Amino acid sequence: PGGFGGMMSLRVRPAARPGDEEGVAAVPPLDAGPEGAMALAAAVKVFTRATSLGGVESLIEHRASIEGANSPVPQDLLRLSVGIEDCRDLIEDLSQAALLATGVEGWAGPTPERG
């Protein structure tokens, strides 16, 4: 199976408290802060570091660093644009990048079996 076109954002921050709506995510938060977010973005191999212009490739961006010092975007937020690559490759890429950047193993969850 391939991926799909879509965009999501994730924050590389401590876990949310119960009832914290903003903390709801598909993957557990990484307690790594802005430095961890930048390191994770630098460690991906399948995702490309760029701003999405609506293409079909998977991209990752640290929006706050693109907007500059006065950006209202949280420093620990990464924006992902999911393209048409195989979803297993994307999950593996995020997992290996998280391990390199923060030492957290299996962060993006189990990779679906290839069939």
SEKOL-376770 format. One line per 8 residues: number of its first residue (from 1); their letters; for each residue x, y, z of C-alpha. Coordinates in nm, 4 decimals, always signed. Layout:
NUM = a = X/Y/Z ~ ...
//
This chain:
1 = pggfggmm = +0.0000/+0.0000/+0.0000 ~ +0.1115/+0.3528/-0.0686 ~ +0.0718/+0.6675/+0.1311 ~ -0.1773/+0.9451/+0.0803 ~ -0.1583/+1.3187/+0.0373 ~ -0.2159/+1.5041/+0.3606 ~ -0.0591/+1.7334/+0.6176 ~ -0.0175/+1.6979/+0.9914
9 = slrvrpaa = +0.1822/+1.8644/+1.2643 ~ +0.3401/+1.7095/+1.5712 ~ +0.4959/+1.8646/+1.8757 ~ +0.8143/+1.7201/+2.0187 ~ +0.7263/+1.8010/+2.3786 ~ +0.6441/+1.6403/+2.7132 ~ +0.3317/+1.4278/+2.7441 ~ +0.0024/+1.6071/+2.7886
17 = rpgdeegv = -0.2009/+1.5951/+3.1076 ~ -0.5367/+1.4146/+3.0978 ~ -0.7963/+1.6420/+2.9409 ~ -0.5362/+1.8486/+2.7531 ~ -0.6996/+1.8575/+2.4082 ~ -0.3880/+1.9952/+2.2420 ~ -0.1894/+1.6906/+2.3534 ~ -0.3922/+1.4391/+2.1540
25 = aavpplda = -0.1671/+1.2773/+1.8932 ~ -0.1307/+0.9584/+1.6923 ~ +0.2136/+0.9005/+1.8422 ~ +0.3377/+0.9671/+2.1951 ~ +0.5110/+1.3035/+2.2464 ~ +0.8891/+1.3081/+2.2623 ~ +1.0273/+1.4958/+2.5606 ~ +1.2977/+1.6577/+2.3492
33 = gpegamal = +1.2021/+2.0226/+2.3004 ~ +1.3152/+2.2467/+2.0146 ~ +1.6596/+2.0869/+1.9890 ~ +1.5049/+1.7413/+1.9577 ~ +1.2623/+1.8642/+1.6930 ~ +1.5460/+2.0067/+1.4842 ~ +1.7554/+1.6921/+1.5331 ~ +1.4636/+1.4683/+1.4301
41 = aaavkvft = +1.4036/+1.6756/+1.1160 ~ +1.7743/+1.6523/+1.0314 ~ +1.7824/+1.2734/+1.0786 ~ +1.5048/+1.1696/+0.8380 ~ +1.6027/+0.9933/+0.5155 ~ +1.2740/+0.9412/+0.3288 ~ +1.1104/+1.2720/+0.4212 ~ +1.2650/+1.5809/+0.2605
49 = ratslggv = +1.3163/+1.8978/+0.4646 ~ +1.1069/+2.1556/+0.2810 ~ +0.7839/+2.3550/+0.2860 ~ +0.4943/+2.1831/+0.1114 ~ +0.3736/+2.3407/-0.2093 ~ +0.1146/+2.0700/-0.2710 ~ +0.3348/+1.8062/-0.4355 ~ +0.3246/+1.4302/-0.3870
57 = esliehra = +0.6475/+1.3862/-0.1894 ~ +0.6654/+1.3518/+0.1895 ~ +0.8129/+1.6592/+0.3550 ~ +0.9089/+1.7660/+0.7061 ~ +0.9597/+2.1242/+0.8194 ~ +1.0433/+2.3106/+1.1376 ~ +0.8124/+2.6042/+1.0678 ~ +0.9338/+2.8264/+1.3525
65 = siegansp = +1.2883/+2.8367/+1.2140 ~ +1.1571/+2.9259/+0.8682 ~ +0.9420/+3.2107/+1.0035 ~ +1.2158/+3.3517/+1.2266 ~ +1.2499/+3.4758/+1.5826 ~ +0.9041/+3.6357/+1.6042 ~ +0.7175/+3.3257/+1.4847 ~ +0.4036/+3.2367/+1.6827
73 = vpqdllrl = +0.4615/+2.8698/+1.5906 ~ +0.5873/+2.6586/+1.8845 ~ +0.9610/+2.5866/+1.8648 ~ +0.9014/+2.2148/+1.9276 ~ +0.6539/+2.1701/+1.6402 ~ +0.7333/+1.9796/+1.3204 ~ +0.4975/+1.9906/+1.0230 ~ +0.4695/+1.6771/+0.8103
81 = svgiedcr = +0.3268/+1.6625/+0.4607 ~ +0.2585/+1.2987/+0.3808 ~ +0.3029/+1.2069/+0.0164 ~ +0.2645/+0.8922/-0.1883 ~ +0.5547/+0.6944/-0.0432 ~ +0.4776/+0.3621/+0.1211 ~ +0.3452/+0.4310/+0.4719 ~ +0.5770/+0.1635/+0.6170
89 = dliedlsq = +0.8799/+0.3485/+0.4801 ~ +0.7580/+0.6725/+0.6378 ~ +0.6962/+0.5101/+0.9777 ~ +1.0388/+0.3441/+0.9672 ~ +1.1989/+0.6750/+0.8739 ~ +1.0351/+0.8644/+1.1609 ~ +1.1255/+0.5844/+1.4028 ~ +1.4936/+0.5789/+1.3043
97 = aallatgv = +1.5108/+0.9596/+1.3131 ~ +1.3563/+0.9691/+1.6622 ~ +1.6053/+0.7091/+1.7833 ~ +1.8994/+0.9074/+1.6441 ~ +1.7678/+1.2427/+1.7658 ~ +1.6357/+1.1530/+2.1104 ~ +1.7245/+0.7924/+2.1904 ~ +1.3560/+0.6928/+2.1962
105 = egwagptp = +1.3124/+0.3547/+2.0294 ~ +0.9964/+0.2545/+1.8419 ~ +0.8502/+0.6025/+1.8804 ~ +0.6367/+0.6090/+1.5644 ~ +0.4798/+0.2755/+1.6517 ~ +0.5054/-0.0660/+1.4920 ~ +0.5528/-0.0749/+1.1185 ~ +0.2733/-0.2638/+0.9386
113 = erg = +0.3898/-0.5902/+0.7855 ~ +0.4732/-0.5898/+0.4200 ~ +0.2530/-0.8284/+0.2329
//
